[in-house]
Amino acid sequence: MRRRIGFWLLLGIVVASCWVAIVALAGPTYNPGRSTIAAITAPASLLGRRMPLGVLWFVILNGGLYGVLGLTVEMLRRPFQSH
């Protein structure tokens, strides 16, 4: 179970890093904070609409949110697993 939650956390970090790369390559005129896709795949971007987030904090926060999502999925999935 820990391995799967770690995978969720790593997935959140990868998704956030991809958004950072997209913004870096697109230039200063691109604003992913208004994108619905960014809001769904990187929930930390919703917090960035209210207050500025640094790149590192954005990646860490998104990884943590994916980790909590993974923990929730694993806890809900656990009773349905056959032994």
N, C-alpha and C positions, 0 to 999 in steps of 0.2 A: 504494500500500500504506500509506503514512503517513497518508493521508486516512482510510482505513478504520479504522486503529488509533486515530486521533484521535476518530473517531466512536464507537468502543467506549468510550474514556475519557470522552467527553462523556455517553454513555448511563449510565455508572456514576455520574457526578456527578448526573445528573437523577434516577436511581432513589433515590440516597441523600437527595437534597433532598426528594423526595416523602415518604420515610419520616420525615424531620425535620418536615415540615409535618403529617403524620398525627399524630405524637406531640404536636406543639404544639397541635393542634386538639382532640385527645382528652383532654388533661389529664394530671395527674400520676399517675392511677391506671392508665393504660394502659402495659403493659410489652411492647414489641415484641421484646425479647430472647428471649422464650419462644415466639415465633411461628415456625413452620416456613417460612412464606412469606417472612418477613423474613430468615431464615437463607439461603434459596436466592437471593433477589434482591439481598440486601446482605450478602455474606460478612463484611464488616467488623463486623457485629453479633455474630458468633461471638467475635471478639476482645473486644468490649465486655462479654461475659459474665464474663470473667476480670479485666479491669481497666477502670476508667472511661475512656471516650473523650469528648473534647469534640466538639461538633457539627462544627466545622471539620475536625478530624482524621478524624472518621468519614466525612465527604463526600470528603475528599482520598484517604483510604485505599481507600474503595470505588471511586473513579475509577481509582486505580492498579491495583487488582485486576481491574477490567474491562479496563483497558489491557493487562495481561499476558494475560488471556484472549483478547483480540482479536489480540495478537501470536501467540499459540499457534494460533489458528484460521487466521490468514493464512499462517503458516509451513506448516501442514498442508495448506492449500488450494492453495498455490503449485504443487506438482508436478503437480496435476491440471488446471491451467489450460492451455488450448490457445493457442498463439501465433499 
